[in-house]
Every structure is written in C-alpha cells, then in structure tokens.
Amino acid sequence: MLASATHTPWSHMPTAPLGIGFIGSGFNTRFHIQGFQAVRDAEVRGIWSPNRKNAASAAELARKLDVGEAKGYATITDMVADPAIDAIWLCGPNHARIENVEEIVRAVESGKGTLKGIASEKPLARNVAEAKKVADLVRRIGVPTGYLENQLFSPQVETGKALIWARGASNTGRPYLARAAEEHSGPHGPWFWRGDLQGGGVLNDMMCHSALVVRHLLTKPGDSYDTVRPVRITGHIASLKWTRPHYAKLLSKTMGKDVDYTKAPSEDFASVMIEFETNDGYTVLGEATTSWSFVGAGLRLSAELLGPEYSMSWNTLDSGLKLFFSREVTGKQGEDLVEKQNAEQGVMPVVAGEAMAYGYEAEDRHFVRVFQGKEAPKLTFDDGVEVVKMLMTAYQSAETGKTLEFPPKGLDKFVPKVAKGEWKP
C-alpha cells in the first residue's frame, strides 16, 4: 500500500507558463533565449530594445527555437502593460539600467501592469549608489527579484561543490582557498569598452562573476553567504594589451572612434584577493582574475576549490571534444566552436551546448520557478548590491595601492577613475 503524499498546489494543478519579456536584444539576451529551450513552464513573449531591428531579430530567434511567440514592443511600458508578460529579464547595457528600471516601476505604480518577478543581469549597476537605487526602486513595488549570475549554475560548479562538501569537507574540514577566472579577448559591443558607459573595464564587467564564484564555493551548501563574510580586499588593475599603439588603433577601428584607448582607456586585466571570515571561526581566501587580453581558443572559465585533503578544478576549454583543421581548411570567422572564438584552424576545443555549460539553462529554470512561487531565490538584488560593493572596494584598493578593510569608508559615493575617464595606466 502506498503512503499518502502531501501535494503542493503545482503538483496536481497545471501551472500557467511564465511569460518572459526581455529588456535588451544583444548577445546576452540571445544566450538566455537559447537557455530557455531547457526550461519548462515559461515562454519568451517579448523583447524591447532601443534598436527595433535588433529586437525583431531576437524575437525571431525565440520563435525559431520554439521558446515562445515573442514579439517586439515599442516601449518598456507597453511590454509591462501586456497581460502576457509576467516577468522581466533586464539584459540591457549598464548605463541604461536605472532608466529602464524606473520605467518598469512607473508602469507598475500607475496600474498599467503587474509583474511576478524582475531578474537582472550582472553587474546590477555601475557603482554602489546606482546598485542601491535599482534595489530600492524595485523594493518600492514589492516585486520579487533575481540576480542573474550564470556561472554559479554551471553544472560543473554545482556538482563539484556539492561533492567536495559532502565527501571532502565533511571528513577533513571546510575548504580554505577558492580560485576563479574568466578570460577572453574582449567584449562584443563598443559600450563595454567605454568606462563612462560600462562603469569600468574588465573588473566591473567580469569580476562580478569570479568574485561571487569564489564566495559561493567557500560557502557550505544550504548556508547563506553571510556565513562567509568578506573582511579585506586587495585589487589590482592593468592595461596589458589594448593601450599598446597597434592594438589601440585596431580597437578604435573595430569598435568606432568613440572607443579610443590612447585617451580614455579601461583596464583589460584585473586581479582581486578577498579575505573572508567564516561563522565557524576560520579565515579563508578567494583569488579571482579576469582578462580581456587572453589569447586562446576562446572564452575560458575556470575555478578551483582546495581544502585539507581534497581539491576540485573546472576549465570550460577542457571540453571533451576537439576538432582539427589544417591550413587548407579556410572559412569565415565565427563563434560556432566556442564563445569569443579566436581561430578557425589547428586543434580547437568545442564547447557543445554553451548555454548549458555556462549555466544559463539552470539559472533561467531556477528563476522561473522562483517567480512561480516554487523555490526560494538563491540570489536577489541584495546579493547584486553586495557584489558591486566588492567590485568598488577592489577598484578603490587598486587606486590606492592598499589592502582595504571591507567595506571601506565612502564606498557609497565612490566612482572608479576608469569610469570618470581619469585613469592613467
């Protein structure tokens, strides 16, 4: 005889698909659209972008992949007002984040529409003041939030962390050192390269991933991040490649005259050391590096976790699939083998299913379930604010050449010199 089970409402009643609307239509949005192929109970129904042609193209991709009958909207307000849209994914550029959130909030407060959730890509904002404003705006309308950090949801990171803690840490003690890195040859769009628009260089653009990954790995599964508290941060930034005259000229030619690294450079390399104190009395360390000056097959994500009698390692270019093309094989440049692909000949690793490998599928699945009331959020806008605090402390440390207690004084008003056009490498 079967034991009786307690059924939650969604276990015996069909769940209406969550209608997703995207703000932004570029590279990041398209990765999410691919990720939604592996997400149940959700449909991509809308795209808004200031570039209507790009919005139409992204909507067409969603329809082609059969993840929803997406359409373009003339305004953010129109998209929020449509009853078909239940949640918003913020994937627009950093410099438009507050403007976009303000329009969402106005639409909800004026009664034009309702939302079940708002998820934001990384970083939440360009500095602490802006990040707090974004969080406060959404808190005002009482809509649940999600902070989109795909690398935490990578299957290798999730599985590796779970096994390390279950088998290694439970027997010999907690891990004491985590490392993470994201490296590639540079961003796709011009605004990423401009400190005034993006909020900095590679540290602001990509250290948001790596700084959170090391904290995540050092945190016991099921515990809050408050149990591994940052107490001291050392940051370093440099321009290793893109301010060299040849490459500065090449960058300007590729990205446009508004990107001039002879006059207004951003850092293309950053390293951060974060010292954490744990709730059980240990000091543990996180090392993170990010680079726009990495030359290899393409994007490389990596992480390590080390403890008294164990270790784990992850490298996306150790993909398990490699192809070889001789010099007789020629073709146009592309990214069909790996993101940020740098070559089309020789021995090339292939990352099959990048949306899965980089964590987009699991991330999108999680936040759909969060906004449907099925799971507690693993990351909210408050976590996004905390990440920005760590990034700004790292910039402040790099500018002063000192290790800083976290959080340092004046952090809420701090804007990096890179973002102000005042940095001289």
C-alpha positions as CSV (number, residue, x, y, z in Angstrom):
1,M,0.0,0.0,0.0
2,L,1.4,3.4,-1.0
3,A,2.0,6.0,1.7
4,S,-0.2,9.1,1.3
5,A,1.6,12.2,0.0
6,T,1.2,15.8,0.7
7,H,0.6,17.6,-2.6
8,T,1.6,21.2,-3.2
9,P,-0.8,23.1,-5.5
10,W,1.5,22.8,-8.5
11,S,1.9,19.1,-8.1
12,H,-1.7,18.3,-9.2
13,M,-2.7,21.5,-11.0
14,P,-1.3,22.7,-14.3
15,T,1.0,25.7,-14.0
16,A,0.4,28.5,-16.5
17,P,3.7,29.3,-18.4
18,L,5.5,32.3,-17.1
19,G,5.6,35.0,-19.8
20,I,9.1,36.4,-20.1
21,G,9.9,39.9,-21.5
22,F,13.5,40.9,-22.2
23,I,14.9,44.4,-22.0
24,G,17.8,44.3,-24.4
25,S,18.3,42.3,-27.6
26,G,22.0,41.7,-27.8
27,F,24.5,38.9,-27.2
28,N,23.4,38.2,-23.6
29,T,19.7,38.1,-24.3
30,R,20.3,35.6,-27.1
31,F,22.2,33.3,-24.7
32,H,19.2,33.4,-22.4
33,I,16.8,32.7,-25.3
34,Q,18.9,29.6,-26.1
35,G,18.8,28.6,-22.4
36,F,15.0,28.7,-22.4
37,Q,14.9,25.6,-24.7
38,A,15.6,23.6,-21.5
39,V,13.1,25.5,-19.3
40,R,9.6,24.2,-18.6
41,D,6.6,26.4,-17.7
42,A,8.0,29.5,-19.4
43,E,7.7,31.3,-22.7
44,V,9.7,34.1,-24.2
45,R,7.0,36.5,-25.3
46,G,8.5,39.9,-25.6
47,I,11.6,41.9,-26.5
48,W,12.2,45.6,-26.1
49,S,15.3,47.4,-27.3
50,P,16.0,50.9,-28.4
51,N,17.2,49.2,-31.6
52,R,13.9,47.9,-33.1
53,K,15.7,45.9,-35.8
54,N,17.7,44.0,-33.2
55,A,14.6,43.5,-31.1
56,A,12.8,42.0,-34.1
57,S,15.8,39.7,-34.7
58,A,15.9,38.5,-31.1
59,A,12.1,37.8,-31.2
60,E,12.6,35.9,-34.4
61,L,15.2,33.8,-32.7
62,A,12.9,32.9,-29.9
63,R,10.2,31.9,-32.3
64,K,12.7,29.9,-34.4
65,L,13.8,28.0,-31.3
66,D,10.2,27.5,-30.3
67,V,10.6,29.0,-26.8
68,G,7.7,31.4,-27.3
69,E,5.7,33.6,-29.7
70,A,7.9,36.6,-28.9
71,K,7.3,40.0,-30.4
72,G,9.0,43.4,-30.2
73,Y,7.5,46.2,-28.2
74,A,7.6,49.9,-28.9
75,T,8.3,50.8,-25.2
76,I,9.1,49.1,-21.9
77,T,5.8,50.4,-20.6
78,D,3.9,48.6,-23.4
79,M,5.6,45.4,-22.6
80,V,4.9,45.6,-18.8
81,A,1.3,46.5,-19.6
82,D,0.7,43.4,-21.7
83,P,-1.0,40.7,-19.6
84,A,1.0,38.1,-21.4
85,I,4.2,39.4,-19.7
86,D,4.7,38.1,-16.2
87,A,8.4,38.7,-15.5
88,I,11.2,40.9,-16.9
89,W,14.8,39.9,-17.6
90,L,17.0,43.0,-17.5
91,C,19.7,42.4,-20.1
92,G,20.3,46.0,-21.4
93,P,23.5,48.0,-21.1
94,N,24.8,49.1,-17.7
95,H,24.3,52.8,-18.4
96,A,20.6,52.3,-19.2
97,R,19.9,50.1,-16.1
98,I,18.4,52.8,-13.8
99,E,16.4,54.4,-16.7
100,N,15.0,51.0,-17.6
101,V,14.1,50.1,-14.1
102,E,12.5,53.5,-13.5
103,E,10.2,52.9,-16.5
104,I,9.2,49.5,-15.2
105,V,8.4,50.9,-11.7
106,R,6.3,53.8,-13.2
107,A,4.3,51.3,-15.3
108,V,3.6,49.2,-12.3
109,E,2.8,52.1,-9.9
110,S,0.5,53.7,-12.4
111,G,-1.5,50.5,-12.6
112,K,-0.6,49.8,-16.3
113,G,0.7,46.3,-15.5
114,T,1.7,43.8,-12.8
115,L,4.7,41.6,-12.6
116,K,5.6,38.4,-10.7
117,G,9.4,39.0,-10.9
118,I,12.3,41.0,-12.2
119,A,15.7,39.4,-12.9
120,S,18.8,41.4,-13.7
121,E,22.0,40.5,-15.4
122,K,25.3,41.3,-13.9
123,P,26.5,43.7,-12.6
124,L,23.4,45.1,-11.0
125,A,24.8,48.6,-11.7
126,R,27.9,50.6,-12.3
127,N,28.6,51.6,-8.7
128,V,27.2,51.2,-5.2
129,A,25.0,54.2,-5.3
130,E,23.3,53.1,-8.6
131,A,23.0,49.5,-7.3
132,K,21.2,50.6,-4.2
133,K,18.9,52.8,-6.2
134,V,18.0,49.8,-8.5
135,A,17.3,47.6,-5.5
136,D,15.3,50.4,-3.7
137,L,13.2,51.1,-6.8
138,V,12.1,47.5,-7.2
139,R,11.6,47.1,-3.5
140,R,9.1,50.0,-3.7
141,I,6.7,48.0,-5.9
142,G,7.2,44.8,-3.9
143,V,8.2,42.6,-6.9
144,P,10.4,39.6,-6.2
145,T,13.9,39.9,-7.7
146,G,16.6,37.6,-9.1
147,Y,20.3,38.4,-9.7
148,L,21.4,36.5,-12.8
149,E,24.8,35.0,-12.2
150,N,25.1,32.2,-14.6
151,Q,28.4,30.7,-13.5
152,L,27.0,29.6,-10.1
153,F,24.6,27.5,-12.0
154,S,27.1,25.8,-14.3
155,P,26.6,22.0,-13.9
156,Q,30.3,21.5,-13.2
157,V,30.3,24.2,-10.4
158,E,27.1,22.9,-8.9
159,T,28.1,19.2,-9.0
160,G,31.8,19.8,-7.9
161,K,30.8,22.0,-5.0
162,A,28.2,19.5,-3.8
163,L,30.6,16.5,-3.9
164,I,33.5,18.4,-2.4
165,W,31.5,19.5,0.6
166,A,29.7,16.1,1.0
167,R,32.8,13.9,0.8
168,G,35.9,16.1,1.4
169,A,34.8,18.9,3.8
170,S,32.6,16.6,5.9
171,N,35.6,14.3,6.6
172,T,38.6,16.7,6.8
173,G,37.3,20.2,7.3
174,R,36.0,23.1,5.3
175,P,37.8,24.4,2.1
176,Y,40.2,27.3,2.6
177,L,41.0,28.5,-0.9
178,A,38.9,29.2,-3.9
179,R,40.1,30.5,-7.3
180,A,38.0,31.7,-10.3
181,A,38.8,33.3,-13.6
182,E,37.1,34.5,-16.7
183,E,39.3,35.3,-19.6
184,H,38.7,36.2,-23.3
185,S,39.9,38.6,-26.0
186,G,37.4,41.3,-25.3
187,P,33.7,42.2,-25.4
188,H,31.4,42.2,-28.5
189,G,29.9,45.8,-28.3
190,P,31.5,49.2,-28.1
191,W,29.8,50.3,-24.9
192,F,31.5,47.6,-22.9
193,W,34.9,49.1,-23.8
194,R,33.9,52.6,-22.5
195,G,34.4,53.2,-18.9
196,D,31.9,56.0,-18.7
197,L,29.1,53.8,-20.1
198,Q,30.0,50.4,-18.6
199,G,31.3,51.7,-15.3
200,G,34.8,50.5,-15.6
201,G,36.8,47.9,-17.5
202,V,37.2,44.2,-17.2
203,L,36.9,44.3,-13.4
204,N,33.4,45.7,-13.5
205,D,32.4,43.7,-16.5
206,M,33.6,40.2,-15.4
207,M,34.9,40.2,-11.8
208,C,31.3,40.2,-10.7
209,H,31.3,36.6,-11.9
210,S,34.5,35.5,-10.3
211,A,34.2,37.3,-7.0
212,L,30.9,35.7,-6.4
213,V,32.0,32.3,-7.6
214,V,34.8,32.1,-5.0
215,R,32.5,33.1,-2.2
216,H,29.9,30.6,-3.4
217,L,32.4,27.7,-3.5
218,L,33.6,28.6,0.0
219,T,30.1,28.6,1.4
220,K,28.6,25.4,2.7
221,P,25.6,24.2,0.7
222,G,22.4,25.4,2.2
223,D,24.1,28.2,4.2
224,S,23.7,31.9,3.4
225,Y,26.6,33.9,2.1
226,D,26.6,35.8,5.4
227,T,28.4,32.8,6.8
228,V,31.5,33.7,4.7
229,R,32.0,37.4,5.1
230,P,34.5,39.5,3.1
231,V,36.7,41.4,5.6
232,R,39.7,42.6,3.5
233,I,40.1,43.1,-0.3
234,T,43.2,43.7,-2.4
235,G,42.7,44.7,-6.0
236,H,45.0,45.4,-9.0
237,I,44.1,46.6,-12.4
238,A,46.3,47.0,-15.6
239,S,46.2,47.5,-19.3
240,L,48.3,44.8,-20.7
241,K,47.3,44.8,-24.4
242,W,44.7,47.3,-25.6
243,T,46.7,50.5,-24.9
244,R,49.6,49.4,-27.0
245,P,49.6,51.7,-30.0
246,H,48.9,49.0,-32.6
247,Y,46.0,47.4,-30.6
248,A,44.6,50.8,-29.5
249,K,44.3,51.7,-33.2
250,L,42.8,48.3,-34.1
251,L,40.3,48.6,-31.3
252,S,39.2,52.0,-32.4
253,K,38.9,50.8,-36.0
254,T,36.8,47.8,-34.9
255,M,34.6,49.5,-32.2
256,G,34.4,53.0,-33.6
257,K,36.0,56.3,-32.9
258,D,34.3,56.8,-29.6
259,V,36.5,53.9,-28.2
260,D,39.9,55.5,-28.0
261,Y,42.3,53.8,-25.6
262,T,45.1,56.3,-26.3
263,K,42.9,58.9,-24.5
264,A,40.3,57.1,-22.3
265,P,41.5,53.5,-21.6
266,S,39.9,50.9,-19.4
267,E,41.7,48.1,-17.7
268,D,41.9,44.8,-19.6
269,F,43.3,42.8,-16.7
270,A,42.2,42.7,-13.0
271,S,43.0,40.5,-10.0
272,V,41.4,40.5,-6.6
273,M,42.3,38.8,-3.4
274,I,39.4,38.6,-0.9
275,E,39.9,37.5,2.6
276,F,36.8,36.0,4.2
277,E,36.0,35.2,7.8
278,T,33.6,32.3,8.3
279,N,31.0,31.9,11.0
280,D,32.9,28.9,12.4
281,G,36.0,31.0,13.0
282,Y,38.2,30.3,10.0
283,T,40.0,32.7,7.6
284,V,39.6,31.5,4.0
285,L,40.7,33.1,0.8
286,G,39.3,33.8,-2.7
287,E,41.5,34.6,-5.6
288,A,39.9,36.0,-8.8
289,T,41.3,37.2,-12.1
290,T,39.6,38.5,-15.2
291,S,41.0,39.4,-18.6
292,W,40.2,41.0,-21.9
293,S,43.8,40.3,-23.0
294,F,43.6,36.5,-23.0
295,V,44.6,34.9,-26.3
296,G,43.5,31.3,-26.7
297,A,40.8,29.3,-28.5
298,G,38.1,31.5,-27.0
299,L,36.4,32.2,-23.7
300,R,37.9,30.3,-20.8
301,L,36.0,30.0,-17.5
302,S,37.9,28.2,-14.7
303,A,37.6,27.6,-11.0
304,E,39.4,25.7,-8.2
305,L,38.4,24.8,-4.7
306,L,41.1,23.5,-2.3
307,G,40.8,22.1,1.2
308,P,42.9,20.0,3.7
309,E,42.7,16.7,1.8
310,Y,40.9,17.5,-1.5
311,S,40.6,19.8,-4.5
312,M,38.4,20.4,-7.5
313,S,39.1,22.1,-10.8
314,W,37.0,23.3,-13.7
315,N,38.0,24.7,-17.1
316,T,35.5,25.1,-19.9
317,L,38.1,24.6,-22.6
318,D,38.7,21.1,-21.3
319,S,35.5,20.3,-23.2
320,G,36.0,16.7,-24.1
321,L,35.5,17.5,-27.8
322,K,38.3,18.7,-30.0
323,L,38.5,19.3,-33.8
324,F,41.5,19.8,-36.0
325,F,41.5,21.9,-39.2
326,S,44.6,22.0,-41.4
327,R,45.8,25.2,-43.1
328,E,44.0,24.0,-46.2
329,V,40.6,24.5,-44.4
330,T,39.6,28.1,-44.7
331,G,36.3,29.9,-43.9
332,K,34.8,33.0,-42.4
333,Q,35.3,34.0,-38.8
334,G,32.6,32.8,-36.4
335,E,31.8,31.6,-32.9
336,D,30.4,28.1,-33.8
337,L,33.1,26.3,-31.8
338,V,33.3,28.4,-28.6
339,E,32.3,31.9,-27.5
340,K,34.8,34.7,-28.3
341,Q,36.5,32.3,-30.8
342,N,40.0,33.5,-31.8
343,A,40.8,31.0,-34.6
344,E,39.4,28.6,-37.2
345,Q,42.4,26.4,-37.8
346,G,44.5,24.0,-35.8
347,V,43.4,22.0,-32.8
348,M,40.2,23.6,-31.5
349,P,38.2,22.7,-28.4
350,V,34.5,22.8,-28.9
351,V,32.0,23.7,-26.1
352,A,28.9,21.8,-27.1
353,G,25.8,23.3,-25.6
354,E,27.3,26.6,-24.3
355,A,24.0,27.7,-22.7
356,M,24.1,24.6,-20.6
357,A,27.8,24.6,-19.9
358,Y,27.9,28.2,-18.8
359,G,24.9,27.8,-16.5
360,Y,22.2,29.8,-18.4
361,E,19.8,26.9,-18.6
362,A,19.8,26.1,-14.9
363,E,19.8,29.8,-14.0
364,D,16.7,30.5,-16.1
365,R,15.0,27.4,-14.9
366,H,15.6,28.4,-11.3
367,F,14.3,32.0,-11.6
368,V,11.2,30.9,-13.5
369,R,10.4,28.6,-10.6
370,V,11.2,31.4,-8.1
371,F,8.7,33.7,-9.8
372,Q,6.1,31.0,-9.9
373,G,6.5,30.6,-6.1
374,K,8.0,27.1,-6.3
375,E,11.5,27.8,-4.9
376,A,13.3,30.4,-2.7
377,P,15.7,32.6,-4.7
378,K,19.4,31.7,-4.5
379,L,20.3,35.3,-5.5
380,T,18.3,38.5,-5.2
381,F,19.1,42.2,-6.0
382,D,20.5,42.4,-2.4
383,D,23.2,39.9,-3.5
384,G,23.8,42.0,-6.6
385,V,24.4,45.1,-4.4
386,E,26.9,43.1,-2.2
387,V,28.8,42.1,-5.4
388,V,29.0,45.7,-6.5
389,K,30.4,46.7,-3.1
390,M,33.2,44.1,-3.5
391,L,34.0,45.4,-7.0
392,M,34.1,49.0,-5.9
393,T,36.3,48.1,-3.0
394,A,38.7,46.3,-5.4
395,Y,38.8,49.5,-7.6
396,Q,39.5,51.6,-4.5
397,S,42.3,49.3,-3.5
398,A,43.8,49.3,-6.9
399,E,43.8,53.1,-7.0
400,T,45.3,53.5,-3.5
401,G,47.7,50.5,-3.8
402,K,46.5,49.3,-0.4
403,T,44.6,46.3,1.0
404,L,41.3,47.7,2.4
405,E,39.0,46.7,5.2
406,F,35.6,45.8,3.8
407,P,33.5,47.8,3.4
408,P,35.8,50.9,3.3
409,K,34.5,54.4,4.2
410,G,32.9,56.4,1.4
411,L,32.1,53.3,-0.7
412,D,28.5,54.6,-1.4
413,K,29.9,57.7,-3.2
414,F,32.9,56.1,-4.9
415,V,33.2,56.0,-8.7
416,P,36.3,54.4,-10.2
417,K,38.7,56.7,-12.1
418,V,38.3,54.4,-15.1
419,A,34.6,55.3,-15.2
420,K,35.4,59.0,-14.9
421,G,38.0,58.9,-17.7
422,E,40.7,59.8,-15.3
423,W,42.7,56.5,-15.1
424,K,46.2,56.6,-16.4
425,P,47.7,53.1,-16.8
